[in-house]
Amino acid sequence: MSDAYTLDALTQALKALPGVGIKSAARMAFHLMQRDRAAAMVLSRALQEAVERVRHCQLCHTFTESEVCATCQDASRDHSKLCVVETPADQSAIERTASFKGLYFVLMGKLSPLDGIGPKDIGLAKLLERAVDGAVQEVILATNFTAEGEATAHVIAEMLKSKGLRVTRLARGVPAGSELEYVDLGTIAHALVDRR
């Protein structure tokens, strides 16, 4: 194996990260090898350990090291509310607001027929099973406001409403501190429709 191949393999591995292009990946690879080999070893061990230990929660599908995550185990959470998000990062963002005390279901994606991602790929059957467990009274759809996120929310809403569940959608609107003349028209339109 040649030196160039080893560095190229590292660059290609780093390029797999979202938002990292070939130049950034090469810069990272050279930095780790030239200036911070200790950090490279720490990164290597952390990645290895995460791959070996992190799995999906059996109830909500988020990342955890246990069979069931700490949020699902927390008896103080409101078990009547279930918030559906696309990713663990979305769940983390909602948790940081400290305004939601219910439970979650993490889809690990969104419907995208063009990419071959259908209902089975994002666990809609498992979501349905969780939502009709008898404890859940309201399902809050917190998918992203992209075309795929909206389509995912629509499919989930129709599926859950047919089971008699109350389904709500995360509100959209004008960000605090913004001026209307600089806000896109779609956001203003949705803010008017979703006004309270």
Residue frames as qw, qx, qy, qz and C-alpha x, y, z in Angstrom:
[[0.000, 0.890, 0.456, 0.000, 0.00, 0.00, 0.00],
 [0.449, 0.390, -0.016, 0.804, 1.51, 3.36, -1.00],
 [0.180, -0.292, -0.400, 0.850, 1.71, 6.49, 1.12],
 [0.238, 0.012, -0.256, -0.937, -0.51, 8.37, -1.35],
 [0.475, -0.295, -0.748, -0.358, -3.15, 5.62, -1.16],
 [0.393, -0.393, -0.691, 0.462, -3.30, 5.80, 2.64],
 [0.026, -0.293, -0.178, 0.939, -3.71, 9.58, 2.68],
 [0.327, -0.062, -0.509, -0.794, -6.22, 9.38, -0.17],
 [0.443, -0.365, -0.816, -0.068, -8.25, 6.81, 1.78],
 [0.242, -0.423, -0.521, 0.701, -8.27, 9.12, 4.82],
 [0.114, 0.170, -0.147, -0.968, -9.32, 12.06, 2.63],
 [0.400, -0.192, -0.692, -0.569, -12.12, 10.03, 1.06],
 [0.389, -0.420, -0.780, 0.253, -13.31, 8.93, 4.52],
 [0.117, -0.397, -0.320, 0.852, -13.41, 12.53, 5.74],
 [0.182, 0.036, -0.419, -0.889, -15.18, 13.61, 2.54],
 [0.288, -0.373, -0.860, -0.193, -18.08, 11.35, 3.50],
 [0.127, -0.467, -0.555, 0.677, -19.04, 13.86, 6.22],
 [0.226, 0.819, 0.512, 0.129, -21.86, 16.25, 5.28],
 [0.032, 0.998, 0.018, -0.060, -20.69, 19.60, 3.95],
 [0.468, -0.625, 0.497, 0.380, -17.09, 18.44, 3.52],
 [0.721, 0.666, -0.129, -0.143, -15.72, 18.65, 0.00],
 [0.915, 0.183, -0.126, 0.337, -12.53, 17.17, -1.33],
 [0.317, 0.633, -0.288, 0.644, -10.40, 20.24, -0.52],
 [0.493, -0.635, 0.276, -0.526, -11.65, 20.49, 3.06],
 [0.979, -0.194, 0.033, -0.054, -11.22, 16.75, 3.55],
 [0.774, 0.360, -0.217, 0.474, -7.63, 16.89, 2.25],
 [0.007, 0.693, -0.304, 0.653, -6.89, 19.88, 4.50],
 [0.746, -0.514, 0.201, -0.372, -8.21, 17.95, 7.51],
 [0.986, 0.027, -0.065, 0.149, -6.25, 14.83, 6.62],
 [0.571, 0.499, -0.275, 0.591, -2.99, 16.76, 6.21],
 [0.271, -0.695, 0.277, -0.606, -3.61, 18.70, 9.45],
 [0.886, -0.393, 0.119, -0.216, -4.21, 15.52, 11.44],
 [0.941, 0.117, -0.063, 0.311, -1.12, 13.81, 10.05],
 [0.472, 0.556, -0.189, 0.657, 1.17, 16.85, 10.13],
 [0.048, -0.530, 0.305, -0.790, 0.18, 18.71, 13.27],
 [0.555, -0.312, 0.391, -0.665, -2.13, 16.70, 15.49],
 [0.503, 0.117, -0.845, -0.138, -1.56, 12.96, 15.43],
 [0.015, 0.073, 0.818, -0.571, -2.76, 12.70, 19.03],
 [0.499, 0.277, 0.214, -0.793, -6.12, 14.19, 18.02],
 [0.586, 0.263, -0.603, -0.472, -6.25, 11.77, 15.10],
 [0.298, 0.033, -0.936, 0.184, -5.87, 8.85, 17.50],
 [0.228, 0.208, 0.606, -0.733, -8.56, 10.25, 19.82],
 [0.568, 0.314, -0.153, -0.745, -10.88, 10.70, 16.82],
 [0.493, 0.209, -0.809, -0.242, -10.14, 7.18, 15.62],
 [0.124, -0.077, -0.908, 0.393, -10.90, 5.63, 19.02],
 [0.348, 0.265, 0.387, -0.812, -14.06, 7.74, 19.48],
 [0.597, 0.279, -0.393, -0.642, -15.39, 6.68, 16.06],
 [0.410, 0.115, -0.904, -0.026, -14.58, 3.02, 16.73],
 [0.020, 0.146, 0.799, -0.583, -16.29, 3.12, 20.13],
 [0.459, 0.284, 0.145, -0.829, -19.36, 4.92, 18.79],
 [0.582, 0.226, -0.603, -0.497, -19.78, 2.44, 15.94],
 [0.364, 0.024, -0.919, 0.147, -19.52, -0.47, 18.37],
 [0.076, -0.234, -0.752, 0.611, -21.72, 0.90, 21.18],
 [0.334, 0.274, 0.132, -0.892, -24.34, 3.28, 19.76],
 [0.059, 0.276, 0.916, 0.286, -27.60, 1.76, 18.54],
 [0.310, -0.371, -0.315, -0.816, -31.25, 2.72, 18.11],
 [0.353, -0.058, 0.619, -0.699, -33.65, 3.01, 21.04],
 [0.059, 0.228, 0.961, 0.147, -36.25, 0.23, 20.80],
 [0.118, 0.681, 0.633, -0.348, -39.06, 2.70, 21.48],
 [0.185, 0.881, 0.109, -0.421, -38.21, 6.00, 19.81],
 [0.815, 0.463, 0.172, 0.303, -35.43, 5.00, 17.39],
 [0.046, 0.955, -0.276, 0.098, -32.97, 7.73, 18.51],
 [0.607, 0.415, -0.596, 0.324, -29.32, 6.96, 19.24],
 [0.636, -0.653, 0.260, -0.319, -28.49, 5.39, 22.60],
 [0.203, 0.451, -0.861, 0.122, -26.09, 2.95, 24.19],
 [0.383, 0.002, 0.799, -0.464, -28.96, 1.18, 26.00],
 [0.161, 0.366, 0.888, 0.228, -31.91, -0.84, 24.75],
 [0.034, -0.859, -0.484, -0.162, -34.14, 2.12, 25.66],
 [0.334, 0.481, -0.131, 0.800, -32.87, 5.72, 25.75],
 [0.201, -0.178, -0.564, 0.781, -32.87, 7.93, 28.84],
 [0.318, -0.019, -0.077, -0.945, -35.71, 10.11, 27.49],
 [0.651, -0.169, -0.580, -0.459, -38.04, 7.14, 27.00],
 [0.565, -0.195, -0.728, 0.334, -37.12, 5.83, 30.47],
 [0.053, 0.100, -0.336, 0.935, -37.80, 9.18, 32.16],
 [0.113, -0.532, -0.833, 0.098, -41.04, 8.76, 34.15],
 [0.038, -0.599, -0.287, 0.747, -41.38, 12.54, 34.52],
 [0.028, 0.093, -0.541, -0.835, -41.89, 13.00, 30.76],
 [0.597, 0.285, 0.257, -0.705, -45.43, 13.51, 29.44],
 [0.321, -0.035, 0.913, 0.248, -46.25, 10.16, 27.82],
 [0.451, 0.643, 0.569, -0.244, -49.41, 11.57, 26.24],
 [0.344, 0.881, -0.134, -0.296, -47.41, 13.70, 23.78],
 [0.792, -0.036, 0.450, 0.411, -45.22, 12.23, 21.03],
 [0.187, 0.850, -0.211, -0.445, -43.08, 14.53, 18.88],
 [0.868, 0.266, 0.338, 0.248, -42.02, 13.11, 15.50],
 [0.020, -0.860, 0.338, 0.382, -38.70, 14.40, 14.15],
 [0.784, 0.558, -0.263, -0.074, -36.50, 13.45, 11.21],
 [0.658, 0.384, -0.511, 0.399, -33.15, 13.08, 12.98],
 [0.648, -0.475, -0.414, 0.427, -31.53, 12.86, 16.42],
 [0.310, 0.052, -0.033, 0.949, -30.10, 16.34, 15.70],
 [0.297, -0.484, -0.341, -0.750, -33.68, 17.66, 15.36],
 [0.685, -0.552, -0.476, 0.009, -34.60, 15.99, 18.66],
 [0.584, -0.222, -0.262, 0.735, -31.57, 17.59, 20.30],
 [0.067, 0.289, 0.129, 0.946, -32.57, 21.03, 18.98],
 [0.509, -0.577, -0.383, -0.511, -36.06, 20.69, 20.47],
 [0.735, -0.438, -0.422, 0.301, -34.62, 19.45, 23.77],
 [0.440, 0.027, -0.160, 0.883, -32.33, 22.49, 23.96],
 [0.194, -0.515, -0.216, -0.807, -35.41, 24.76, 23.96],
 [0.070, -0.070, -0.803, 0.588, -36.54, 23.11, 27.24],
 [0.455, 0.067, 0.059, -0.886, -40.13, 23.73, 26.09],
 [0.796, 0.033, -0.430, -0.425, -41.19, 20.16, 25.28],
 [0.341, -0.419, 0.754, -0.373, -41.48, 17.55, 28.01],
 [0.910, 0.140, 0.121, -0.370, -43.09, 14.73, 26.05],
 [0.733, -0.179, 0.603, 0.260, -41.59, 11.78, 24.20],
 [0.244, 0.637, -0.450, -0.577, -40.13, 11.47, 20.70],
 [0.863, 0.208, 0.445, 0.118, -40.08, 9.26, 17.66],
 [0.065, -0.687, 0.465, 0.554, -37.08, 9.74, 15.37],
 [0.832, 0.488, 0.105, -0.240, -37.71, 8.77, 11.75],
 [0.582, -0.373, 0.533, 0.487, -34.02, 8.76, 10.77],
 [0.223, 0.048, 0.626, 0.746, -34.98, 10.37, 7.50],
 [0.436, 0.444, 0.212, -0.754, -37.92, 11.55, 5.43],
 [0.721, 0.432, 0.541, 0.012, -39.94, 10.23, 2.55],
 [0.094, 0.693, -0.408, -0.587, -38.14, 10.80, -0.73],
 [0.869, 0.325, 0.357, -0.107, -39.45, 8.69, -3.62],
 [0.533, 0.800, -0.277, -0.003, -36.80, 10.09, -5.97],
 [0.014, 0.634, -0.746, 0.204, -34.11, 8.67, -3.67],
 [0.635, -0.022, -0.761, -0.129, -36.00, 5.41, -3.18],
 [0.058, 0.030, -0.734, 0.676, -36.92, 6.19, 0.46],
 [0.476, -0.391, -0.542, -0.571, -40.41, 4.99, 1.28],
 [0.628, -0.591, 0.045, -0.504, -42.54, 4.42, 4.41],
 [0.955, -0.209, -0.170, 0.122, -40.71, 1.20, 5.38],
 [0.640, 0.355, -0.248, 0.635, -37.34, 2.97, 5.23],
 [0.022, -0.478, 0.298, -0.826, -38.30, 5.54, 7.88],
 [0.164, -0.089, -0.884, 0.428, -40.15, 3.19, 10.21],
 [0.421, -0.222, -0.102, -0.873, -43.74, 4.35, 9.79],
 [0.732, -0.270, -0.593, -0.202, -45.06, 0.97, 10.97],
 [0.538, -0.161, -0.579, 0.591, -43.04, 1.29, 14.17],
 [0.063, -0.115, 0.146, -0.981, -44.27, 4.89, 14.60],
 [0.596, -0.286, -0.378, -0.648, -47.87, 3.74, 14.23],
 [0.711, -0.245, -0.642, 0.152, -47.31, 1.01, 16.82],
 [0.346, -0.083, -0.447, 0.821, -45.86, 3.56, 19.24],
 [0.197, -0.166, -0.051, -0.965, -48.57, 6.15, 18.60],
 [0.688, -0.285, -0.349, -0.568, -51.47, 3.77, 19.25],
 [0.409, 0.104, -0.820, 0.387, -50.02, 2.35, 22.48],
 [0.432, -0.660, -0.614, -0.035, -52.90, 3.81, 24.50],
 [0.441, -0.561, -0.239, 0.658, -50.83, 6.45, 26.29],
 [0.224, -0.049, 0.297, 0.927, -50.29, 8.85, 23.37],
 [0.225, 0.717, 0.562, -0.346, -53.04, 11.45, 22.97],
 [0.323, 0.915, -0.034, -0.241, -51.31, 13.94, 20.67],
 [0.778, 0.040, 0.305, 0.548, -48.68, 13.49, 17.97],
 [0.043, 0.906, -0.084, -0.413, -46.72, 16.62, 17.10],
 [0.814, 0.403, 0.220, 0.356, -45.21, 16.54, 13.62],
 [0.225, -0.886, 0.205, 0.349, -41.89, 18.38, 13.72],
 [0.762, 0.209, 0.384, 0.479, -40.47, 17.36, 10.36],
 [0.271, -0.326, 0.187, 0.886, -38.55, 19.99, 8.44],
 [0.419, 0.716, 0.283, -0.482, -40.33, 22.49, 6.21],
 [0.023, -0.362, 0.710, 0.604, -38.84, 21.11, 3.00],
 [0.663, 0.135, -0.392, -0.623, -40.89, 19.48, 0.24],
 [0.567, 0.042, -0.822, 0.035, -39.91, 16.02, 1.53],
 [0.067, -0.037, -0.709, 0.701, -40.54, 17.02, 5.17],
 [0.490, 0.116, 0.109, -0.857, -43.98, 18.37, 4.29],
 [0.698, 0.102, -0.572, -0.417, -44.85, 15.22, 2.32],
 [0.399, 0.032, -0.855, 0.331, -43.67, 13.07, 5.24],
 [0.168, 0.075, 0.529, -0.829, -45.77, 15.08, 7.69],
 [0.609, 0.110, -0.180, -0.765, -48.82, 14.77, 5.42],
 [0.652, 0.061, -0.737, -0.168, -48.51, 10.97, 5.10],
 [0.257, -0.033, -0.801, 0.541, -48.01, 10.57, 8.86],
 [0.318, 0.062, 0.296, -0.899, -50.93, 12.90, 9.65],
 [0.692, 0.063, -0.369, -0.617, -53.30, 10.96, 7.40],
 [0.578, 0.047, -0.810, 0.088, -52.12, 7.64, 8.85],
 [0.176, -0.070, -0.719, 0.669, -52.56, 8.75, 12.47],
 [0.413, 0.037, 0.109, -0.903, -55.80, 10.68, 12.02],
 [0.678, -0.009, -0.579, -0.453, -57.36, 7.51, 10.61],
 [0.534, -0.126, -0.779, 0.304, -56.61, 5.92, 14.01],
 [0.390, -0.807, -0.412, -0.163, -58.40, 8.71, 15.87],
 [0.605, -0.347, -0.196, 0.690, -55.28, 10.43, 17.19],
 [0.049, 0.977, 0.089, -0.188, -54.94, 14.18, 17.56],
 [0.729, 0.127, 0.199, 0.643, -52.21, 15.31, 15.15],
 [0.006, -0.966, -0.046, 0.255, -50.65, 18.77, 15.23],
 [0.725, 0.467, 0.026, 0.506, -47.91, 20.36, 13.13],
 [0.483, -0.392, -0.102, 0.776, -45.04, 22.48, 14.37],
 [0.224, 0.919, 0.259, -0.194, -45.97, 26.10, 13.63],
 [0.591, 0.168, 0.200, 0.763, -43.99, 28.16, 11.15],
 [0.003, -0.953, -0.300, 0.049, -43.67, 31.85, 11.03],
 [0.302, 0.844, -0.187, 0.402, -41.61, 34.98, 11.02],
 [0.700, -0.071, -0.460, 0.542, -38.44, 34.64, 13.12],
 [0.368, -0.861, -0.242, 0.253, -38.22, 36.86, 16.20],
 [0.361, -0.660, 0.201, 0.628, -36.31, 40.05, 15.54],
 [0.413, 0.141, 0.615, 0.656, -36.72, 39.94, 11.77],
 [0.252, 0.447, 0.016, -0.858, -38.14, 42.62, 9.52],
 [0.706, 0.419, 0.521, -0.234, -40.98, 41.60, 7.20],
 [0.498, 0.786, -0.209, -0.300, -39.43, 43.13, 4.10],
 [0.122, 0.603, -0.785, -0.075, -36.53, 40.66, 4.39],
 [0.553, -0.041, 0.797, -0.240, -38.58, 37.54, 5.14],
 [0.028, 0.014, -0.823, -0.567, -39.39, 35.24, 2.21],
 [0.509, -0.087, -0.186, -0.836, -42.98, 35.34, 0.97],
 [0.664, -0.142, -0.718, -0.155, -43.69, 31.69, 1.76],
 [0.355, -0.139, -0.685, 0.621, -42.82, 32.23, 5.42],
 [0.210, 0.036, 0.176, -0.961, -45.04, 35.31, 5.61],
 [0.608, -0.092, -0.474, -0.630, -47.92, 33.42, 3.98],
 [0.623, -0.184, -0.753, 0.109, -47.59, 30.51, 6.40],
 [0.178, -0.076, -0.536, 0.822, -47.31, 32.90, 9.36],
 [0.405, -0.047, -0.051, -0.912, -50.61, 34.50, 8.32],
 [0.705, -0.129, -0.585, -0.381, -52.36, 31.14, 7.95],
 [0.661, -0.191, -0.662, 0.299, -50.95, 29.80, 11.23],
 [0.037, -0.461, 0.263, -0.847, -51.61, 33.00, 13.19],
 [0.413, -0.424, -0.783, 0.192, -53.07, 32.70, 16.68]]
